[in-house]
C-alpha cells in the first residue's frame, strides 16, 4: 500500500456524537468488504473501575472495528475529561505529537481505509502547540463534521466550516446527530434545510436518536452513503510535519 486513505471525523463541539458516528462508519465500511483501521490522536476522560482504568470512547471504537484491544487506536490517553494538554499536565505529562502520528501511520499496511476521530471540536488544543485542525491538516484526509441536532447548531456548524476553509481543509460533508432526542422540536425539524441553504457542502444526513445508521439526506430510509468514496488519500505523505 503506497498511501493511507481515510476520513477525519471532527465535531462542532464536545459530546456531539463523533464516536457514535465513527462507529457507524466503521461498521458500514466493514459490511461493504473493506479492511478498516481506526485512530484517535488522544483520548481524555477515563472511567475508573475496580478492574482498572478504561476509556469508553476507545472501547466503542474497538468494538465497531472488531478489535480486541484499544492499543492500536490510541497511545495518548489521559484520565481527566479535559483538552489533552490540560489533562496531561494534571498527570505530569505532555502530549506527544510524534506518537499520535506514528499511531495513525501504523495502519498503513493493515487497512484499506482509516477512520480518524478527533478530540472535541476542530480547534480543540491537542498538544501545547497544536490543535485538532493542525493534526487534520497533517493527515490530509477529508473532514466529516458531526454537528448536534438542535438549537445553536447552525452557528456552531458554520463556524467550524469557516475555520476548516481558512486552513484549506477539504470537507466531505456534514452529519447531524440527534443525540438529545430533539428531532421533533422546531430547531430539529429545520436544521437540515437551513444548513443546506447556507453552505456549498453536502449535509449528508441525520442520525436519529439511538439510530444504527445515517438517514440519507432528510429521508426516513437507511443510508446508502459510500464512505469509501468520501475517503481521501493523505496529502504530502513524504513530508510529515515536525
BAROMAR-535182 format. One record per residue (C-alpha): x, y, z; residue in one letter. Coordinates in steps of 0.5 Angstrom, whole numbers, padded with zeros to 4 digits, always signed. Layout:
N
XYZA
...
END
This chain:
242
+0000+0000+0000X
+0003+0007-0002X
-0001+0011+0002X
-0007+0012+0007X
-0014+0013+0005X
-0018+0016+0011X
-0024+0020+0014X
-0022+0025+0019X
-0029+0026+0024X
-0029+0032+0027X
-0034+0036+0031X
-0037+0043+0032X
-0036+0041+0040X
-0035+0036+0045X
-0040+0031+0046X
-0044+0032+0039X
-0043+0024+0038X
-0036+0024+0034X
-0035+0017+0037X
-0042+0014+0035X
-0042+0017+0028X
-0035+0014+0027X
-0037+0007+0030X
-0043+0007+0025X
-0038+0009+0019X
-0033+0003+0021X
-0039-0002+0022X
-0041+0000+0015X
-0034+0000+0012X
-0033-0007+0014X
-0040-0009+0012X
-0038-0007+0005X
-0032-0011+0005X
-0027-0006+0007X
-0021-0007+0012X
-0021-0002+0017X
-0017+0002+0021X
-0019+0007+0027X
-0014+0012+0030X
-0015+0017+0035X
-0009+0022+0037X
-0011+0023+0044X
-0017+0021+0049X
-0018+0024+0055X
-0024+0022+0060X
-0023+0016+0064X
-0027+0011+0068X
-0024+0009+0074X
-0026+0002+0076X
-0024-0004+0080X
-0021-0008+0075X
-0017-0002+0072X
-0018+0005+0068X
-0022+0005+0061X
-0024+0010+0056X
-0031+0009+0054X
-0030+0012+0047X
-0024+0008+0045X
-0028+0001+0048X
-0034+0003+0043X
-0029+0005+0037X
-0025-0002+0038X
-0032-0006+0038X
-0034-0003+0032X
-0028-0004+0029X
-0027-0011+0031X
-0021-0010+0035X
-0020-0014+0042X
-0015-0008+0045X
-0016-0001+0044X
-0008+0000+0044X
-0008+0000+0036X
-0013+0006+0037X
-0010+0011+0041X
-0003+0012+0045X
-0004+0018+0048X
-0009+0017+0054X
-0011+0022+0060X
-0016+0021+0066X
-0019+0028+0066X
-0024+0030+0062X
-0021+0036+0059X
-0017+0038+0053X
-0011+0033+0052X
-0005+0038+0054X
-0009+0041+0060X
-0011+0033+0062X
-0004+0031+0061X
-0001+0037+0066X
-0005+0034+0071X
-0001+0028+0071X
+0005+0031+0070X
+0006+0029+0063X
+0006+0033+0056X
+0002+0030+0050X
+0007+0027+0044X
+0005+0029+0037X
+0010+0024+0034X
+0007+0018+0038X
+0000+0021+0035X
+0003+0021+0028X
+0006+0014+0029X
+0000+0011+0031X
-0004+0013+0025X
+0002+0011+0020X
+0002+0004+0024X
-0005+0003+0020X
-0001+0004+0013X
+0000-0004+0011X
-0006-0006+0015X
-0012-0002+0013X
-0016+0000+0006X
-0019+0006+0010X
-0017+0009+0017X
-0023+0013+0021X
-0019+0018+0025X
-0023+0021+0030X
-0021+0028+0033X
-0022+0031+0040X
-0027+0036+0042X
-0028+0041+0037X
-0024+0043+0031X
-0020+0048+0035X
-0019+0044+0041X
-0012+0044+0044X
-0009+0037+0042X
-0002+0039+0045X
+0002+0045+0048X
+0003+0048+0041X
-0002+0044+0036X
-0010+0044+0035X
-0014+0038+0032X
-0014+0042+0026X
-0007+0042+0025X
-0007+0035+0026X
-0013+0034+0021X
-0008+0038+0016X
-0003+0033+0017X
-0007+0027+0016X
-0009+0030+0009X
-0016+0027+0010X
-0023+0030+0008X
-0027+0032+0014X
-0033+0029+0016X
-0036+0035+0021X
-0041+0032+0026X
-0046+0037+0029X
-0051+0037+0034X
-0058+0037+0032X
-0062+0042+0036X
-0062+0050+0037X
-0055+0053+0036X
-0052+0048+0031X
-0053+0053+0025X
-0048+0058+0029X
-0043+0052+0031X
-0043+0049+0024X
-0042+0055+0020X
-0036+0057+0025X
-0033+0050+0024X
-0034+0050+0017X
-0030+0057+0017X
-0025+0055+0021X
-0023+0049+0016X
-0024+0053+0010X
-0019+0058+0013X
-0014+0052+0014X
-0015+0050+0007X
-0018+0043+0010X
-0022+0039+0005X
-0029+0038+0008X
-0033+0031+0006X
-0040+0033+0009X
-0044+0035+0015X
-0047+0030+0019X
-0053+0032+0024X
-0053+0028+0030X
-0060+0027+0034X
-0056+0026+0041X
-0061+0029+0045X
-0068+0027+0042X
-0069+0034+0039X
-0072+0032+0032X
-0079+0034+0033X
-0077+0041+0036X
-0077+0047+0031X
-0070+0047+0031X
-0069+0040+0030X
-0074+0040+0024X
-0071+0046+0021X
-0063+0045+0022X
-0062+0041+0016X
-0066+0045+0011X
-0063+0052+0014X
-0056+0049+0014X
-0056+0046+0007X
-0059+0053+0004X
-0053+0057+0007X
-0047+0052+0005X
-0044+0050-0001X
-0043+0043+0002X
-0047+0037+0003X
-0051+0036+0009X
-0050+0028+0008X
-0056+0026+0013X
-0058+0025+0020X
-0057+0020+0026X
-0063+0019+0029X
-0063+0018+0037X
-0060+0011+0038X
-0060+0010+0031X
-0055+0005+0028X
-0054+0008+0021X
-0055+0015+0018X
-0061+0017+0015X
-0060+0019+0008X
-0061+0027+0007X
-0068+0028+0010X
-0071+0022+0008X
-0073+0016+0013X
-0070+0010+0010X
-0063+0008+0012X
-0057+0011+0009X
-0053+0009+0003X
-0047+0013+0004X
-0041+0011+0000X
-0036+0012+0006X
-0030+0010+0002X
-0032+0015-0004X
-0032+0020+0001X
-0025+0018+0004X
-0019+0021+0001X
-0011+0020+0001X
-0006+0023+0005X
-0003+0029+0002X
+0004+0031+0003X
+0006+0024+0006X
+0013+0024+0004X
+0014+0030+0009X
+0010+0030+0015X
+0011+0036+0020X
+0015+0037+0026X
END
